[in-house]
Amino acid sequence: MSIMSILTPQFFRDVYLAGVKTALSSCGLGASGAWELKDEVILHHLLSGVSYVATTLDIDLRSSSTRQFEEKYDQMDWHKERWYLKTSRVRPVKRIYSLSIQRGRYSGSPVDGYEEVPVEWVQIASEEQGSIFVLPYSGGSIATTHLPWGSHMDTWFRWMPLFVKIVQATGFEFDLIGTVTIAAGATTGTISGTGADNLQDKLQVGMKLKLGDEIVTVMDTPTSMTFTFTPELADGYTGTAVVMDYDPMILDAVANQAMIPILEVIAARLFGPYTSKSVSIDAVSQSRSLAVSPQSSAYFSQQSRARERRDEVMAALATKYRPLNFFSF
């Protein structure tokens, strides 16, 4: 899972567990080698956090830059939408490879019952909201007169396709067009080649770039052809680059979701499990705690703040990634 290349247990320790005692020995409660928080525990709860955020927001956090999704829709499967104004079920949408329709009155020979609309006509209105629309123009292989708009709106149901098929790239990663070149020991890279992307339009401060097996962080606003990063590449690099365009709020939401159970684990091991014993005699009950409650510790306040921070960030992300339903006029 690509997001886990960023959200590693070590990254979680450095950023989110900074200052938190995670071992008995660090609290003076045991010799070196006594209980300590394992990376396996952190990884488990991070993966659970990824699933929580992806499911709650209906976004794709598992795809890679080379993975394609094929979605098939009934032409009216979304309320107040049409086949040429569509909200993808999988977001965000990075690139549309094809959009095909079935059983419309179109020229040519359909493949497997579908006929492809020129990909140049297919536009992405919003990557985050997954909105896709078809805008015909001259030069396409399919005659505009065969599409259900303009003078043919009065014959809408005659031209309406039954099904729509969209092949798209989704997620938060995409390939930069062009060749990235970095000298040995350098922290500045250049991009070149036919059709190379304008870096000012593609890169932002804080983005992660995957260069072969190395992941670096963009550290300054790039020019059209160069960018700076950290850490330096001792051996240099020449080849393609993958932009890991994960919203920092998404990383924050996943990490704070993972913090809640992780802090429970730490508190329980440092203070002992919270248990109680109740004795009732003639309707008079007495209860005593057999161990120090984790809820009474500083870890509980940290856990509460992690829950508040998660909710704050999730509310903002829900607005950003809310699906856009097109209206028919």
Secondary structure, 3 states (H helix, E strand, C coil): CHHHHCCCHHHHHHHCCCCCCCECHHHCCCCCCCCECCHHHHHHHHHHHHHHHHHHHCECCCCCCCCCEEEEEECCCCCCCECCEEECCCECEEEEEEEEEECCCCCCCCECCEEEECHHHEEEEECCCCEEEECCCCCCCCCHHHCCCHHHHHHHHHHCCCEEEEEEEECCEEECCCEEEECCCEEEEEEECCCCCCHHHHCCCCCEEEECCEEEEECCCCCCCEEEEEEEECCCEEECCEEECCCHHHHHHHHHHHHHHHHHHHHHHHHCCCCEEEEEECCEEEEEECCCCHHHCHHHHHHHHHHHHHHHHHHHHHHHCCCCCCCCC
